[in-house]
Amino acid sequence: MNRVLAAGLAQALRDRGLRAYLPRLAPANDGGIALGQAAHARQVIMNENASAEESRTCA
């Protein structure tokens, strides 16, 4: 991302009493989107596995 644009936008938001949340640990562009997609897919898989485990009961 353009550091000058990000810094200017963050300052403009601070001037209006708002706080900008900029990425620090993951990239802001395609890499960050891919990370979010992977996290969502993991959650879906974990939920499906939990549902399958709950449906297996012993009577």
C-alpha distance matrix in Angstrom:
0.0 3.7 6.0 8.8 8.0 7.4 10.5 12.4 12.1 13.2 16.0 17.1 17.5 19.4 21.6 22.6 23.5 20.6 18.4 14.7 13.9 10.5 10.2 12.0 13.9 12.2 8.8 7.1 7.6 11.0 12.0 12.0 13.9 16.3 16.9 17.9 20.1 21.7 22.5 24.0 26.0 27.3 28.5 30.2 32.0 33.1 34.4 36.3 37.8 38.8 40.5 42.3 43.6 44.8 46.8 48.6 51.4 54.8 57.7
3.7 0.0 3.8 5.5 5.4 6.3 8.7 10.0 10.7 12.3 14.3 15.5 16.6 18.4 20.1 21.5 22.8 20.4 18.5 15.1 15.2 12.0 12.7 14.2 16.7 15.4 12.3 10.6 11.2 14.6 15.7 15.6 17.5 19.9 20.6 21.4 23.7 25.4 26.0 27.5 29.7 31.0 32.0 33.7 35.6 36.6 37.9 39.8 41.4 42.3 44.0 45.9 47.1 48.3 50.2 52.2 54.9 58.3 61.2
6.0 3.8 0.0 3.8 5.5 5.1 6.0 8.4 9.8 10.4 12.1 14.1 15.3 16.3 18.2 20.1 21.0 18.8 16.7 13.5 13.8 10.7 11.8 12.6 15.6 15.3 12.8 11.6 13.2 16.8 17.1 16.7 19.1 21.5 21.5 22.4 25.1 26.5 26.7 28.4 30.8 31.7 32.5 34.7 36.5 37.2 38.5 40.7 42.1 42.8 44.6 46.7 47.6 48.7 50.9 52.8 55.3 58.7 61.5
8.8 5.5 3.8 0.0 3.8 5.5 5.2 6.0 8.5 9.9 10.6 12.2 14.2 15.3 16.4 18.6 20.0 18.4 17.0 14.2 15.4 13.0 14.8 15.9 19.1 18.8 16.3 14.6 16.1 19.7 20.5 19.9 22.0 24.7 24.8 25.4 28.0 29.7 29.8 31.3 33.9 34.9 35.6 37.6 39.6 40.3 41.4 43.7 45.2 45.8 47.5 49.7 50.7 51.6 53.8 55.8 58.3 61.7 64.5
8.0 5.4 5.5 3.8 0.0 3.8 5.5 5.1 6.0 8.5 9.9 10.4 12.2 14.1 15.2 16.7 18.5 16.5 15.4 12.5 13.9 11.8 13.9 15.9 19.0 18.3 15.7 13.2 14.5 18.1 19.4 18.5 20.1 23.1 23.5 23.6 26.1 28.2 28.3 29.4 32.0 33.3 33.8 35.6 37.9 38.6 39.5 41.7 43.5 44.0 45.5 47.8 49.0 49.7 51.8 54.0 56.5 60.0 62.6
7.4 6.3 5.1 5.5 3.8 0.0 3.8 5.5 5.2 6.0 8.6 9.9 10.6 12.2 14.2 15.5 16.6 14.2 12.4 9.2 10.2 8.1 10.4 12.4 15.8 15.3 13.3 10.9 13.0 16.8 17.6 16.1 18.0 21.1 21.0 21.0 23.8 25.8 25.5 26.7 29.5 30.6 30.9 32.9 35.2 35.7 36.6 39.0 40.6 41.0 42.6 45.0 46.0 46.7 48.9 51.1 53.5 56.9 59.6
10.5 8.7 6.0 5.2 5.5 3.8 0.0 3.8 5.5 5.1 6.2 8.6 9.9 10.5 12.3 14.4 15.3 13.7 12.0 9.6 11.3 9.6 12.3 13.6 17.2 17.5 15.9 14.1 16.5 20.3 20.7 19.2 21.4 24.3 23.8 23.9 27.0 28.7 28.1 29.6 32.5 33.3 33.5 35.8 38.0 38.2 39.2 41.8 43.2 43.4 45.2 47.6 48.4 49.1 51.5 53.6 55.8 59.2 61.8
12.4 10.0 8.4 6.0 5.1 5.5 3.8 0.0 3.8 5.5 5.1 6.1 8.6 9.9 10.5 12.6 14.4 13.3 12.6 10.7 13.2 12.2 15.3 17.0 20.5 20.6 18.7 16.4 18.3 22.1 23.1 21.5 23.2 26.5 26.3 26.0 28.9 31.0 30.5 31.6 34.5 35.6 35.6 37.7 40.1 40.5 41.2 43.7 45.4 45.6 47.1 49.6 50.6 51.1 53.4 55.7 57.9 61.4 63.9
12.1 10.7 9.8 8.5 6.0 5.2 5.5 3.8 0.0 3.8 5.4 5.1 6.2 8.6 9.8 10.9 12.6 10.7 10.3 8.0 10.7 10.3 13.7 16.0 19.5 19.2 17.5 14.7 16.7 20.5 21.6 19.6 21.0 24.4 24.2 23.6 26.4 28.7 28.0 28.8 31.9 33.1 32.9 34.8 37.4 37.8 38.2 40.8 42.7 42.7 44.1 46.7 47.8 48.1 50.3 52.7 55.0 58.5 60.9
13.2 12.3 10.4 9.9 8.5 6.0 5.1 5.5 3.8 0.0 3.8 5.5 5.2 6.2 8.7 10.0 10.6 8.6 7.3 5.3 8.3 8.4 12.1 14.0 17.6 18.0 17.0 14.6 17.4 21.1 21.6 19.3 21.0 24.4 23.6 22.9 26.1 28.1 27.0 28.1 31.3 32.1 31.7 34.0 36.5 36.5 37.1 39.9 41.5 41.4 42.9 45.6 46.4 46.7 49.1 51.4 53.5 56.9 59.4
16.0 14.3 12.1 10.6 9.9 8.6 6.2 5.1 5.4 3.8 0.0 3.8 5.4 5.0 6.1 8.7 9.8 9.2 8.9 8.4 11.7 12.0 15.6 17.1 20.8 21.5 20.5 18.3 20.9 24.7 25.2 23.0 24.8 28.1 27.4 26.7 30.0 31.9 30.8 31.8 35.1 35.8 35.4 37.7 40.3 40.2 40.7 43.5 45.2 44.9 46.5 49.3 50.0 50.2 52.7 55.0 57.0 60.3 62.7
17.1 15.5 14.1 12.2 10.4 9.9 8.6 6.1 5.1 5.5 3.8 0.0 3.8 5.5 5.1 6.6 9.0 8.6 9.6 9.3 12.9 13.7 17.4 19.5 23.1 23.3 22.1 19.3 21.6 25.3 26.3 24.0 25.3 28.8 28.4 27.4 30.4 32.7 31.6 32.2 35.6 36.6 36.0 38.0 40.8 40.9 41.1 43.8 45.7 45.4 46.7 49.6 50.5 50.6 52.9 55.4 57.4 60.9 63.1
17.5 16.6 15.3 14.2 12.2 10.6 9.9 8.6 6.2 5.2 5.4 3.8 0.0 3.8 5.4 5.1 6.5 5.0 6.2 6.6 10.3 12.0 15.8 18.1 21.5 21.8 21.0 18.3 20.7 24.3 25.1 22.5 23.6 27.2 26.5 25.1 28.2 30.5 29.1 29.6 33.1 34.0 33.1 35.1 38.1 38.0 38.0 40.9 42.8 42.3 43.6 46.5 47.4 47.3 49.6 52.2 54.1 57.5 59.7
19.4 18.4 16.3 15.3 14.1 12.2 10.5 9.9 8.6 6.2 5.0 5.5 3.8 0.0 3.8 5.3 5.0 5.0 5.8 7.5 11.1 12.9 16.7 18.2 21.8 22.8 22.4 20.1 23.0 26.6 26.9 24.2 25.8 29.2 28.1 26.9 30.2 32.2 30.5 31.3 34.9 35.4 34.5 36.8 39.6 39.2 39.3 42.4 44.1 43.4 44.9 47.9 48.5 48.3 50.9 53.4 55.1 58.4 60.6
21.6 20.1 18.2 16.4 15.2 14.2 12.3 10.5 9.8 8.7 6.1 5.1 5.4 3.8 0.0 3.8 5.6 7.3 9.3 10.9 14.7 16.3 20.1 21.8 25.4 26.2 25.6 23.0 25.7 29.3 30.0 27.4 28.8 32.3 31.4 30.2 33.4 35.5 34.0 34.6 38.2 38.9 37.9 40.1 43.0 42.7 42.7 45.7 47.5 46.8 48.2 51.2 51.9 51.6 54.2 56.7 58.4 61.8 63.9
22.6 21.5 20.1 18.6 16.7 15.5 14.4 12.6 10.9 10.0 8.7 6.6 5.1 5.3 3.8 0.0 3.8 5.6 8.8 10.8 14.5 16.8 20.5 22.6 26.0 26.6 26.0 23.2 25.7 29.2 30.0 27.2 28.2 31.8 31.0 29.4 32.4 34.8 33.1 33.3 36.9 37.8 36.5 38.5 41.6 41.3 41.0 44.0 46.0 45.2 46.3 49.5 50.2 49.8 52.2 54.9 56.5 60.0 61.9
23.5 22.8 21.0 20.0 18.5 16.6 15.3 14.4 12.6 10.6 9.8 9.0 6.5 5.0 5.6 3.8 0.0 3.8 6.9 10.0 13.3 16.1 19.7 21.5 24.7 25.7 25.7 23.2 26.1 29.4 29.9 26.8 28.0 31.4 30.2 28.5 31.7 33.8 31.8 32.2 35.9 36.4 35.0 37.2 40.2 39.6 39.3 42.5 44.3 43.3 44.5 47.8 48.3 47.7 50.3 52.9 54.4 57.8 59.7
20.6 20.4 18.8 18.4 16.5 14.2 13.7 13.3 10.7 8.6 9.2 8.6 5.0 5.0 7.3 5.6 3.8 0.0 3.8 6.6 9.8 12.8 16.3 18.4 21.5 22.2 22.3 19.7 22.6 25.9 26.3 23.1 24.2 27.7 26.5 24.7 27.9 30.1 28.1 28.5 32.1 32.7 31.4 33.6 36.6 36.1 35.8 39.0 40.8 39.9 41.2 44.3 44.9 44.5 47.1 49.7 51.3 54.7 56.7
18.4 18.5 16.7 17.0 15.4 12.4 12.0 12.6 10.3 7.3 8.9 9.6 6.2 5.8 9.3 8.8 6.9 3.8 0.0 3.8 6.5 9.6 13.0 14.8 17.9 18.9 19.2 17.0 20.2 23.5 23.5 20.3 21.8 25.1 23.6 22.1 25.6 27.4 25.4 26.1 29.8 30.1 29.0 31.4 34.2 33.6 33.7 36.9 38.5 37.7 39.3 42.3 42.8 42.6 45.2 47.7 49.3 52.7 54.9
14.7 15.1 13.5 14.2 12.5 9.2 9.6 10.7 8.0 5.3 8.4 9.3 6.6 7.5 10.9 10.8 10.0 6.6 3.8 0.0 3.8 6.2 9.8 12.1 15.3 15.8 15.7 13.4 16.5 19.9 20.0 17.0 18.6 21.9 20.7 19.5 22.8 24.7 23.1 24.0 27.5 28.1 27.3 29.7 32.3 32.1 32.4 35.4 37.0 36.6 38.1 41.0 41.7 41.8 44.3 46.6 48.6 52.0 54.3
13.9 15.2 13.8 15.4 13.9 10.2 11.3 13.2 10.7 8.3 11.7 12.9 10.3 11.1 14.7 14.5 13.3 9.8 6.5 3.8 0.0 3.8 6.7 9.1 11.9 12.5 12.9 11.0 14.4 17.5 17.1 13.9 15.8 18.8 17.3 16.2 19.7 21.3 19.6 20.7 24.2 24.5 23.9 26.4 28.9 28.6 29.2 32.1 33.6 33.3 35.0 37.7 38.3 38.6 41.2 43.4 45.4 48.7 51.2
10.5 12.0 10.7 13.0 11.8 8.1 9.6 12.2 10.3 8.4 12.0 13.7 12.0 12.9 16.3 16.8 16.1 12.8 9.6 6.2 3.8 0.0 3.8 6.5 9.6 9.9 9.7 8.0 11.6 14.9 14.4 11.7 14.0 16.9 15.6 15.2 18.7 20.1 19.0 20.5 23.6 24.1 24.1 26.6 28.8 28.8 29.7 32.4 33.8 33.9 35.7 38.2 38.8 39.5 42.0 44.0 46.2 49.6 52.2
10.2 12.7 11.8 14.8 13.9 10.4 12.3 15.3 13.7 12.1 15.6 17.4 15.8 16.7 20.1 20.5 19.7 16.3 13.0 9.8 6.7 3.8 0.0 3.8 6.1 6.1 6.5 5.9 9.7 12.5 11.3 8.7 11.6 14.0 12.3 12.6 16.1 17.1 16.1 18.1 21.0 21.2 21.6 24.2 26.1 26.2 27.5 30.1 31.2 31.5 33.6 35.8 36.4 37.4 39.8 41.7 44.0 47.3 50.1
12.0 14.2 12.6 15.9 15.9 12.4 13.6 17.0 16.0 14.0 17.1 19.5 18.1 18.2 21.8 22.6 21.5 18.4 14.8 12.1 9.1 6.5 3.8 0.0 3.8 5.9 7.4 8.5 12.1 14.5 12.4 10.4 13.9 15.5 13.3 14.3 17.8 18.1 17.0 19.6 22.2 21.9 22.5 25.5 27.0 26.7 28.4 31.1 31.8 32.1 34.5 36.5 36.8 38.0 40.6 42.1 44.4 47.5 50.5
13.9 16.7 15.6 19.1 19.0 15.8 17.2 20.5 19.5 17.6 20.8 23.1 21.5 21.8 25.4 26.0 24.7 21.5 17.9 15.3 11.9 9.6 6.1 3.8 0.0 3.8 6.8 9.2 12.2 13.7 10.9 9.1 12.7 13.5 10.8 12.3 15.7 15.3 14.4 17.4 19.6 19.0 20.0 23.0 24.1 23.8 25.9 28.4 28.8 29.3 31.9 33.7 33.9 35.3 37.9 39.3 41.6 44.7 47.7
12.2 15.4 15.3 18.8 18.3 15.3 17.5 20.6 19.2 18.0 21.5 23.3 21.8 22.8 26.2 26.6 25.7 22.2 18.9 15.8 12.5 9.9 6.1 5.9 3.8 0.0 3.8 6.5 8.8 9.9 7.1 5.4 9.1 9.9 7.7 9.6 12.7 12.7 12.5 15.2 17.3 17.2 18.5 21.1 22.3 22.6 24.6 26.8 27.5 28.4 30.7 32.4 33.0 34.5 36.8 38.3 40.9 44.0 47.1
8.8 12.3 12.8 16.3 15.7 13.3 15.9 18.7 17.5 17.0 20.5 22.1 21.0 22.4 25.6 26.0 25.7 22.3 19.2 15.7 12.9 9.7 6.5 7.4 6.8 3.8 0.0 3.8 5.7 7.4 5.5 4.9 8.4 9.7 9.0 10.8 13.4 14.1 14.6 16.9 18.8 19.4 20.8 23.0 24.3 25.1 26.9 28.9 29.9 31.0 33.0 34.7 35.6 37.1 39.2 40.8 43.5 46.8 49.8
7.1 10.6 11.6 14.6 13.2 10.9 14.1 16.4 14.7 14.6 18.3 19.3 18.3 20.1 23.0 23.2 23.2 19.7 17.0 13.4 11.0 8.0 5.9 8.5 9.2 6.5 3.8 0.0 3.8 7.0 7.0 5.3 7.7 10.3 10.2 10.9 13.5 15.1 15.4 17.0 19.3 20.4 21.4 23.3 25.1 26.0 27.3 29.3 30.8 31.7 33.4 35.3 36.5 37.7 39.7 41.6 44.3 47.7 50.6
7.6 11.2 13.2 16.1 14.5 13.0 16.5 18.3 16.7 17.4 20.9 21.6 20.7 23.0 25.7 25.7 26.1 22.6 20.2 16.5 14.4 11.6 9.7 12.1 12.2 8.8 5.7 3.8 0.0 3.8 5.6 5.6 6.5 8.9 10.2 11.1 12.7 14.6 15.8 17.0 18.7 20.4 21.7 23.1 24.8 26.2 27.6 29.1 30.8 32.1 33.5 35.2 36.7 38.0 39.7 41.6 44.6 48.0 50.9
11.0 14.6 16.8 19.7 18.1 16.8 20.3 22.1 20.5 21.1 24.7 25.3 24.3 26.6 29.3 29.2 29.4 25.9 23.5 19.9 17.5 14.9 12.5 14.5 13.7 9.9 7.4 7.0 3.8 0.0 3.8 5.5 5.0 6.1 8.6 9.9 10.4 12.2 14.2 15.3 16.3 18.3 20.0 21.0 22.4 24.3 25.7 26.9 28.5 30.2 31.6 32.9 34.6 36.2 37.6 39.4 42.5 45.9 48.9
12.0 15.7 17.1 20.5 19.4 17.6 20.7 23.1 21.6 21.6 25.2 26.3 25.1 26.9 30.0 30.0 29.9 26.3 23.5 20.0 17.1 14.4 11.3 12.4 10.9 7.1 5.5 7.0 5.6 3.8 0.0 3.8 5.4 5.1 6.2 8.7 9.9 10.5 12.4 14.3 15.3 16.5 18.5 20.0 21.1 22.6 24.5 25.8 27.0 28.6 30.4 31.6 33.0 34.7 36.4 38.0 41.0 44.3 47.4
12.0 15.6 16.7 19.9 18.5 16.1 19.2 21.5 19.6 19.3 23.0 24.0 22.5 24.2 27.4 27.2 26.8 23.1 20.3 17.0 13.9 11.7 8.7 10.4 9.1 5.4 4.9 5.3 5.6 5.5 3.8 0.0 3.8 5.4 5.0 6.3 8.6 9.8 10.6 12.4 14.2 15.4 16.7 18.5 20.1 21.1 22.7 24.5 25.8 27.0 28.8 30.4 31.7 33.1 35.0 36.7 39.6 42.9 45.9
13.9 17.5 19.1 22.0 20.1 18.0 21.4 23.2 21.0 21.0 24.8 25.3 23.6 25.8 28.8 28.2 28.0 24.2 21.8 18.6 15.8 14.0 11.6 13.9 12.7 9.1 8.4 7.7 6.5 5.0 5.4 3.8 0.0 3.8 5.4 5.1 6.2 8.7 9.9 10.6 12.3 14.3 15.5 16.6 18.4 20.0 21.2 22.7 24.4 25.8 27.1 28.8 30.4 31.7 33.3 35.3 38.2 41.7 44.5
16.3 19.9 21.5 24.7 23.1 21.1 24.3 26.5 24.4 24.4 28.1 28.8 27.2 29.2 32.3 31.8 31.4 27.7 25.1 21.9 18.8 16.9 14.0 15.5 13.5 9.9 9.7 10.3 8.9 6.1 5.1 5.4 3.8 0.0 3.8 5.4 5.0 6.2 8.6 9.8 10.5 12.3 14.3 15.3 16.4 18.3 20.0 21.0 22.5 24.3 25.7 27.0 28.6 30.3 31.8 33.4 36.5 39.9 42.9
16.9 20.6 21.5 24.8 23.5 21.0 23.8 26.3 24.2 23.6 27.4 28.4 26.5 28.1 31.4 31.0 30.2 26.5 23.6 20.7 17.3 15.6 12.3 13.3 10.8 7.7 9.0 10.2 10.2 8.6 6.2 5.0 5.4 3.8 0.0 3.8 5.4 5.1 6.2 8.6 9.9 10.6 12.5 14.4 15.4 16.5 18.5 20.1 21.1 22.6 24.5 25.9 27.0 28.7 30.6 32.1 35.0 38.3 41.4
17.9 21.4 22.4 25.4 23.6 21.0 23.9 26.0 23.6 22.9 26.7 27.4 25.1 26.9 30.2 29.4 28.5 24.7 22.1 19.5 16.2 15.2 12.6 14.3 12.3 9.6 10.8 10.9 11.1 9.9 8.7 6.3 5.1 5.4 3.8 0.0 3.8 5.4 5.1 6.2 8.6 9.9 10.7 12.4 14.3 15.3 16.6 18.4 20.0 21.1 22.6 24.5 25.8 27.0 28.9 30.8 33.6 37.0 39.9
20.1 23.7 25.1 28.0 26.1 23.8 27.0 28.9 26.4 26.1 30.0 30.4 28.2 30.2 33.4 32.4 31.7 27.9 25.6 22.8 19.7 18.7 16.1 17.8 15.7 12.7 13.4 13.5 12.7 10.4 9.9 8.6 6.2 5.0 5.4 3.8 0.0 3.8 5.5 5.1 6.1 8.6 9.9 10.6 12.3 14.2 15.4 16.5 18.4 19.9 21.1 22.6 24.4 25.8 27.2 29.1 32.2 35.7 38.5
21.7 25.4 26.5 29.7 28.2 25.8 28.7 31.0 28.7 28.1 31.9 32.7 30.5 32.2 35.5 34.8 33.8 30.1 27.4 24.7 21.3 20.1 17.1 18.1 15.3 12.7 14.1 15.1 14.6 12.2 10.5 9.8 8.7 6.2 5.1 5.4 3.8 0.0 3.8 5.4 5.1 6.2 8.7 9.9 10.6 12.2 14.2 15.4 16.5 18.3 20.0 21.1 22.5 24.4 26.0 27.5 30.5 33.8 36.9
22.5 26.0 26.7 29.8 28.3 25.5 28.1 30.5 28.0 27.0 30.8 31.6 29.1 30.5 34.0 33.1 31.8 28.1 25.4 23.1 19.6 19.0 16.1 17.0 14.4 12.5 14.6 15.4 15.8 14.2 12.4 10.6 9.9 8.6 6.2 5.1 5.5 3.8 0.0 3.8 5.5 5.1 6.3 8.8 10.0 10.6 12.4 14.4 15.4 16.5 18.5 20.1 21.1 22.6 24.6 26.2 29.0 32.4 35.4
24.0 27.5 28.4 31.3 29.4 26.7 29.6 31.6 28.8 28.1 31.8 32.2 29.6 31.3 34.6 33.3 32.2 28.5 26.1 24.0 20.7 20.5 18.1 19.6 17.4 15.2 16.9 17.0 17.0 15.3 14.3 12.4 10.6 9.8 8.6 6.2 5.1 5.4 3.8 0.0 3.8 5.4 5.1 6.3 8.7 9.9 10.6 12.4 14.3 15.3 16.6 18.5 20.0 21.1 22.8 24.9 27.7 31.2 34.0
26.0 29.7 30.8 33.9 32.0 29.5 32.5 34.5 31.9 31.3 35.1 35.6 33.1 34.9 38.2 36.9 35.9 32.1 29.8 27.5 24.2 23.6 21.0 22.2 19.6 17.3 18.8 19.3 18.7 16.3 15.3 14.2 12.3 10.5 9.9 8.6 6.1 5.1 5.5 3.8 0.0 3.8 5.4 5.1 6.2 8.6 9.9 10.6 12.3 14.2 15.4 16.6 18.4 20.0 21.3 23.1 26.2 29.7 32.6
27.3 31.0 31.7 34.9 33.3 30.6 33.3 35.6 33.1 32.1 35.8 36.6 34.0 35.4 38.9 37.8 36.4 32.7 30.1 28.1 24.5 24.1 21.2 21.9 19.0 17.2 19.4 20.4 20.4 18.3 16.5 15.4 14.3 12.3 10.6 9.9 8.6 6.2 5.1 5.4 3.8 0.0 3.8 5.5 5.2 6.1 8.6 9.9 10.5 12.2 14.2 15.3 16.5 18.3 20.1 21.5 24.5 27.8 30.9
28.5 32.0 32.5 35.6 33.8 30.9 33.5 35.6 32.9 31.7 35.4 36.0 33.1 34.5 37.9 36.5 35.0 31.4 29.0 27.3 23.9 24.1 21.6 22.5 20.0 18.5 20.8 21.4 21.7 20.0 18.5 16.7 15.5 14.3 12.5 10.7 9.9 8.7 6.3 5.1 5.4 3.8 0.0 3.8 5.4 5.1 6.1 8.6 9.8 10.4 12.2 14.2 15.2 16.4 18.4 20.3 23.0 26.4 29.3
30.2 33.7 34.7 37.6 35.6 32.9 35.8 37.7 34.8 34.0 37.7 38.0 35.1 36.8 40.1 38.5 37.2 33.6 31.4 29.7 26.4 26.6 24.2 25.5 23.0 21.1 23.0 23.3 23.1 21.0 20.0 18.5 16.6 15.3 14.4 12.4 10.6 9.9 8.8 6.3 5.1 5.5 3.8 0.0 3.8 5.5 5.1 6.2 8.6 9.9 10.6 12.3 14.3 15.4 16.7 18.8 21.8 25.4 28.1
32.0 35.6 36.5 39.6 37.9 35.2 38.0 40.1 37.4 36.5 40.3 40.8 38.1 39.6 43.0 41.6 40.2 36.6 34.2 32.3 28.9 28.8 26.1 27.0 24.1 22.3 24.3 25.1 24.8 22.4 21.1 20.1 18.4 16.4 15.4 14.3 12.3 10.6 10.0 8.7 6.2 5.2 5.4 3.8 0.0 3.8 5.4 5.1 6.2 8.6 9.9 10.6 12.3 14.3 15.5 17.0 20.2 23.6 26.6
33.1 36.6 37.2 40.3 38.6 35.7 38.2 40.5 37.8 36.5 40.2 40.9 38.0 39.2 42.7 41.3 39.6 36.1 33.6 32.1 28.6 28.8 26.2 26.7 23.8 22.6 25.1 26.0 26.2 24.3 22.6 21.1 20.0 18.3 16.5 15.3 14.2 12.2 10.6 9.9 8.6 6.1 5.1 5.5 3.8 0.0 3.8 5.5 5.1 6.1 8.6 9.9 10.5 12.3 14.4 15.7 18.5 21.8 24.8
34.4 37.9 38.5 41.4 39.5 36.6 39.2 41.2 38.2 37.1 40.7 41.1 38.0 39.3 42.7 41.0 39.3 35.8 33.7 32.4 29.2 29.7 27.5 28.4 25.9 24.6 26.9 27.3 27.6 25.7 24.5 22.7 21.2 20.0 18.5 16.6 15.4 14.2 12.4 10.6 9.9 8.6 6.1 5.1 5.4 3.8 0.0 3.8 5.4 5.0 6.1 8.6 9.8 10.5 12.4 14.6 17.2 20.7 23.4
36.3 39.8 40.7 43.7 41.7 39.0 41.8 43.7 40.8 39.9 43.5 43.8 40.9 42.4 45.7 44.0 42.5 39.0 36.9 35.4 32.1 32.4 30.1 31.1 28.4 26.8 28.9 29.3 29.1 26.9 25.8 24.5 22.7 21.0 20.1 18.4 16.5 15.4 14.4 12.4 10.6 9.9 8.6 6.2 5.1 5.5 3.8 0.0 3.8 5.5 5.1 6.2 8.7 9.9 10.8 12.8 15.9 19.5 22.2
37.8 41.4 42.1 45.2 43.5 40.6 43.2 45.4 42.7 41.5 45.2 45.7 42.8 44.1 47.5 46.0 44.3 40.8 38.5 37.0 33.6 33.8 31.2 31.8 28.8 27.5 29.9 30.8 30.8 28.5 27.0 25.8 24.4 22.5 21.1 20.0 18.4 16.5 15.4 14.3 12.3 10.5 9.8 8.6 6.2 5.1 5.4 3.8 0.0 3.8 5.4 5.1 6.2 8.7 10.0 11.0 14.2 17.4 20.5
38.8 42.3 42.8 45.8 44.0 41.0 43.4 45.6 42.7 41.4 44.9 45.4 42.3 43.4 46.8 45.2 43.3 39.9 37.7 36.6 33.3 33.9 31.5 32.1 29.3 28.4 31.0 31.7 32.1 30.2 28.6 27.0 25.8 24.3 22.6 21.1 19.9 18.3 16.5 15.3 14.2 12.2 10.4 9.9 8.6 6.1 5.0 5.5 3.8 0.0 3.8 5.4 5.1 6.2 8.7 10.2 12.6 16.0 18.9
40.5 44.0 44.6 47.5 45.5 42.6 45.2 47.1 44.1 42.9 46.5 46.7 43.6 44.9 48.2 46.3 44.5 41.2 39.3 38.1 35.0 35.7 33.6 34.5 31.9 30.7 33.0 33.4 33.5 31.6 30.4 28.8 27.1 25.7 24.5 22.6 21.1 20.0 18.5 16.6 15.4 14.2 12.2 10.6 9.9 8.6 6.1 5.1 5.4 3.8 0.0 3.8 5.4 5.1 6.3 8.9 11.5 15.2 17.6
42.3 45.9 46.7 49.7 47.8 45.0 47.6 49.6 46.7 45.6 49.3 49.6 46.5 47.9 51.2 49.5 47.8 44.3 42.3 41.0 37.7 38.2 35.8 36.5 33.7 32.4 34.7 35.3 35.2 32.9 31.6 30.4 28.8 27.0 25.9 24.5 22.6 21.1 20.1 18.5 16.6 15.3 14.2 12.3 10.6 9.9 8.6 6.2 5.1 5.4 3.8 0.0 3.8 5.5 5.3 6.7 10.0 13.5 16.3
43.6 47.1 47.6 50.7 49.0 46.0 48.4 50.6 47.8 46.4 50.0 50.5 47.4 48.5 51.9 50.2 48.3 44.9 42.8 41.7 38.3 38.8 36.4 36.8 33.9 33.0 35.6 36.5 36.7 34.6 33.0 31.7 30.4 28.6 27.0 25.8 24.4 22.5 21.1 20.0 18.4 16.5 15.2 14.3 12.3 10.5 9.8 8.7 6.2 5.1 5.4 3.8 0.0 3.8 5.5 5.4 8.1 11.3 14.4
44.8 48.3 48.7 51.6 49.7 46.7 49.1 51.1 48.1 46.7 50.2 50.6 47.3 48.3 51.6 49.8 47.7 44.5 42.6 41.8 38.6 39.5 37.4 38.0 35.3 34.5 37.1 37.7 38.0 36.2 34.7 33.1 31.7 30.3 28.7 27.0 25.8 24.4 22.6 21.1 20.0 18.3 16.4 15.4 14.3 12.3 10.5 9.9 8.7 6.2 5.1 5.5 3.8 0.0 3.8 5.5 6.9 10.5 13.0
46.8 50.2 50.9 53.8 51.8 48.9 51.5 53.4 50.3 49.1 52.7 52.9 49.6 50.9 54.2 52.2 50.3 47.1 45.2 44.3 41.2 42.0 39.8 40.6 37.9 36.8 39.2 39.7 39.7 37.6 36.4 35.0 33.3 31.8 30.6 28.9 27.2 26.0 24.6 22.8 21.3 20.1 18.4 16.7 15.5 14.4 12.4 10.8 10.0 8.7 6.3 5.3 5.5 3.8 0.0 3.8 6.0 9.6 11.7
48.6 52.2 52.8 55.8 54.0 51.1 53.6 55.7 52.7 51.4 55.0 55.4 52.2 53.4 56.7 54.9 52.9 49.7 47.7 46.6 43.4 44.0 41.7 42.1 39.3 38.3 40.8 41.6 41.6 39.4 38.0 36.7 35.3 33.4 32.1 30.8 29.1 27.5 26.2 24.9 23.1 21.5 20.3 18.8 17.0 15.7 14.6 12.8 11.0 10.2 8.9 6.7 5.4 5.5 3.8 0.0 3.8 6.9 9.8
51.4 54.9 55.3 58.3 56.5 53.5 55.8 57.9 55.0 53.5 57.0 57.4 54.1 55.1 58.4 56.5 54.4 51.3 49.3 48.6 45.4 46.2 44.0 44.4 41.6 40.9 43.5 44.3 44.6 42.5 41.0 39.6 38.2 36.5 35.0 33.6 32.2 30.5 29.0 27.7 26.2 24.5 23.0 21.8 20.2 18.5 17.2 15.9 14.2 12.6 11.5 10.0 8.1 6.9 6.0 3.8 0.0 3.8 6.4
54.8 58.3 58.7 61.7 60.0 56.9 59.2 61.4 58.5 56.9 60.3 60.9 57.5 58.4 61.8 60.0 57.8 54.7 52.7 52.0 48.7 49.6 47.3 47.5 44.7 44.0 46.8 47.7 48.0 45.9 44.3 42.9 41.7 39.9 38.3 37.0 35.7 33.8 32.4 31.2 29.7 27.8 26.4 25.4 23.6 21.8 20.7 19.5 17.4 16.0 15.2 13.5 11.3 10.5 9.6 6.9 3.8 0.0 3.8
57.7 61.2 61.5 64.5 62.6 59.6 61.8 63.9 60.9 59.4 62.7 63.1 59.7 60.6 63.9 61.9 59.7 56.7 54.9 54.3 51.2 52.2 50.1 50.5 47.7 47.1 49.8 50.6 50.9 48.9 47.4 45.9 44.5 42.9 41.4 39.9 38.5 36.9 35.4 34.0 32.6 30.9 29.3 28.1 26.6 24.8 23.4 22.2 20.5 18.9 17.6 16.3 14.4 13.0 11.7 9.8 6.4 3.8 0.0
